[in-house]
Amino acid sequence: MLPDYQYIEEAPIDIEPREVLRLQGCRSDLPQVKESIQHLVRSQIDRSYGLIQPRAVFCIFSASLCSEGRIELEGGSEFSIGRAVKKWTGLRHLVLAICTIGPALEREVSQLFSVGDYTAAVVLDSAGSVAAESLADYVNNMICQQTLPKGLSLTPRISPGYGDWVVQEQGIMFALLPGDRIGVTLTEKYMMQPRKSISFAIGVGEGFTVGKGGGRCRHCNMFDCLYRAD
């Protein structure tokens, strides 16, 4: 039986100025910074919206939790996610996803660097990072909409290269998902191209609980979710 890939070719992207500033090391809101910086942030956010082409693919795989932080998928593929899965008792499925905003914004950032407009380039690059996270939030929310009404529980999303889940296992993810269909490929060092891309996994099962340090979603409209931020 072929995997049921779900593709996303349109998505609402929300680039919050506060998040762009945060990536610059600033903890203030936009109205609290210099007017010149406010103008720069707003102008680069406006520019970024014209450069973004959101694309994503995800699939829900049957899965089981093995020993030592390993997850085995139906068909024999296996991930070693590590300590994060200690609370994933009751795992029934693993959702794998790849998201990207496309290469155009990165090309524009490179162009700005090449002409010496470094400040604009850095802010635009940050806007692209926020856009990619916004897309990942949207895909995450779609997965929640499909699974939570069935009485299942979800884990927070986790990505290869974070915690003790090694980035090399991104190769397994790309063997299972058609990243090339949305324009995303892997380098020899298992890094995604375009760079403004995010891959992640979410555990789906029964009886998950939120313990200390369990994580909270920043954006969510699922009121019955364990990880709702408010």
Secondary structure, DSSP 8 states (H G I E B T S, - for coil): -----EEE--------HHHHHHHTT--S-GGGS-HHHHHHHHHHHHHHHTT---EEEEEEEEEEE-STTEEEETTS-EEE--GGGGG-TTEEEEEEEEEE--SHHHHHHHHHHHTT-HHHHHHHHHHHHHHHHHHHHHHHHHHHHHHGGGT-EE---B-TTSTTS-GGGHHHHHHHS-GGGGT-EE-TTS-EESSSEEEEEEEEES-----TT----SS---TT-TT---
